Amino acid sequence: MISQSLFKIFISAFLIDNVVLMRFLALCPFIGMTTDEDKAVGMGLAVTFVTVLATAATWPIYHFILSKETGVFRAILPGGLEFLQILVFILVIAALVQLVEFYLKKMMPSLYGAMGIYLALITTNCAILAVTFDVWLKKYNYIESLVYAAGVALGFLLSLLLLAGIRRRIKTSPVPAFLRGTPILFVTAALLSMAFMGFSGLVK
């Protein structure tokens, strides 16, 4: 029963409520990092790493420190420290992005150079911050939160790979002149989004 519940959480985050194609978050890297599959995979894996670890770190921080209901300061601060939530979550995400940046710079310099400014922008990726808030709003426990974070992040990776593959085909396709460039990308993204609407109701 537990595994079935976790599976539903994962599938919902991965397909049904895909963070890019259904919730329209993280559109900047979705367009900017899909010029080829290697960059898409690199960005997707980096975001997956940061999203899962950020959730793993922020869940206990919120519940045991910031929360006005379960935090350690609830006795002396009836309102808790929840007003610091955004600040603390962004600091945690920024620290994790720095770890990813140091690793890629040392171990994969070519990918580090290809990702450019988009690597630093992972810190302000609204999809990652959204996950840290979602698990609180949805009242997920720790394991459910990690499964949800993995589902969202892998859904982000899937959307990047899909657009990267389509963009590779577009390069050799007879696209009308008035649609070349940015217009065809947004038309493609819209069609992908419509396709993902077909997953609605998949998990009951």
Secondary structure, 3 states (H helix, E strand, C coil): CHHHHHHHHHHHHHHHCCCCCCCCCCHHHHHHCCCCHHHHHHHHHHHHHHHHHHHHHHHHHHHHHHCCCCCCCCCCCCCCCHHHHHHHHHHHHHHHHHHHHHHHHHHCHHHHHHHCHHHHHHHHCHHHHHHHHHHHHCCCCHHHHHHHHHHHHHHHHHHHHHHHHHHHHHCCCCCCHHHCCHHHHHHHHHHHHHHHHHHCCCCC
